[in-house]
Amino acid sequence: MFHDLRRTLSTHVNEMHSAELSIAVEHVLDHVVGTAVSRIYNVSDHHIGKRDALIAWNAAVCAIVGAEHHIEASNVQKLRAA
């Protein structure tokens, strides 16, 4: 079932959005992206792209189930900057 959710996320976000989010979905799924050389030089954790992909997925799921679009849960605390 877990891989069905991963496949559904990947399929729907890729159908709805740009190639940029397509790459972000691969990072969300923890897939290897890019060449070995590019991975050596680019050590970004891609958190902004992953966030955007998950926000898009949240909106799609909310639309499917007819729920309101909520980004932040009430039990999540924001981290303070160091």
KOLBA-206674 format. One record per residue (C-alpha): residue in one letter; x, y, z. Coordinates in pm, 1 decimal. Layout:
- a, X, Y, Z .
...
//
This chain:
- m, 0.0, 0.0, 0.0 .
- f, 285.9, 239.1, 81.6 .
- h, 421.7, 218.3, -273.6 .
- d, 71.8, 274.3, -412.5 .
- l, 63.8, 607.6, -226.6 .
- r, 409.2, 697.2, -356.7 .
- r, 307.1, 609.8, -713.3 .
- t, -16.7, 808.3, -680.1 .
- l, 169.3, 1114.0, -546.9 .
- s, 422.6, 1097.7, -827.9 .
- t, 163.8, 1045.5, -1099.8 .
- h, -75.4, 1319.1, -991.4 .
- v, 182.3, 1590.2, -917.9 .
- n, 360.6, 1516.5, -1248.0 .
- e, 31.9, 1542.8, -1438.4 .
- m, -66.7, 1868.7, -1269.5 .
- h, 254.6, 2066.4, -1267.8 .
- s, 582.5, 2163.3, -1429.8 .
- a, 904.4, 1970.7, -1485.1 .
- e, 1048.7, 2160.3, -1187.6 .
- l, 797.1, 1998.4, -952.9 .
- s, 855.6, 1667.6, -1129.4 .
- i, 1216.0, 1675.2, -1010.4 .
- a, 1101.3, 1782.9, -663.1 .
- v, 871.8, 1479.5, -645.4 .
- e, 1171.3, 1256.8, -712.6 .
- h, 1344.2, 1419.0, -414.5 .
- v, 1031.7, 1374.4, -197.9 .
- l, 1037.1, 1005.0, -290.0 .
- d, 1410.2, 997.5, -210.4 .
- h, 1503.4, 887.6, -562.3 .
- v, 1848.4, 954.5, -706.9 .
- v, 1829.8, 1255.7, -939.9 .
- g, 2102.8, 1376.6, -1174.0 .
- t, 2441.6, 1243.2, -1267.9 .
- a, 2702.4, 1130.7, -1018.0 .
- v, 2902.8, 1447.5, -1087.2 .
- s, 2603.8, 1678.4, -1043.3 .
- r, 2520.7, 1511.0, -710.6 .
- i, 2875.9, 1576.9, -589.1 .
- y, 2853.5, 1950.1, -661.6 .
- n, 2488.1, 2007.6, -575.9 .
- v, 2432.0, 1902.4, -215.5 .
- s, 2106.9, 2093.4, -168.0 .
- d, 1832.2, 1920.2, 25.8 .
- h, 1577.9, 2077.4, -218.0 .
- h, 1344.4, 2164.7, 68.6 .
- i, 1167.5, 2446.6, -116.9 .
- g, 1086.4, 2229.5, -418.3 .
- k, 977.9, 1941.1, -195.5 .
- r, 755.5, 2177.6, 2.4 .
- d, 595.3, 2308.2, -317.1 .
- a, 533.6, 1954.1, -444.6 .
- l, 373.4, 1849.7, -115.8 .
- i, 157.8, 2163.9, -103.6 .
- a, 34.8, 2082.8, -455.8 .
- w, -35.2, 1724.7, -348.7 .
- n, -220.5, 1848.5, -38.7 .
- a, -443.3, 2068.3, -255.0 .
- a, -514.8, 1778.1, -492.8 .
- v, -605.8, 1537.8, -211.7 .
- c, -827.0, 1799.5, -45.2 .
- a, -1004.7, 1856.5, -376.5 .
- i, -1057.8, 1481.8, -422.6 .
- v, -1206.6, 1427.9, -77.0 .
- g, -1391.4, 1760.3, -68.6 .
- a, -1202.7, 1895.4, 230.4 .
- e, -1081.5, 2246.6, 289.4 .
- h, -725.1, 2318.2, 179.7 .
- h, -518.0, 2333.7, 500.2 .
- i, -142.1, 2377.1, 488.8 .
- e, -55.2, 2387.7, 857.6 .
- a, -177.4, 2140.0, 1116.8 .
- s, -260.4, 2269.8, 1462.1 .
- n, -16.4, 2027.6, 1626.5 .
- v, 287.8, 2138.4, 1424.3 .
- q, 524.5, 2388.4, 1579.4 .
- k, 743.9, 2613.7, 1366.6 .
- l, 1116.4, 2590.8, 1423.0 .
- r, 1297.4, 2903.4, 1530.5 .
- a, 1591.6, 3024.1, 1321.9 .
- a, 1932.6, 2952.9, 1474.2 .
//
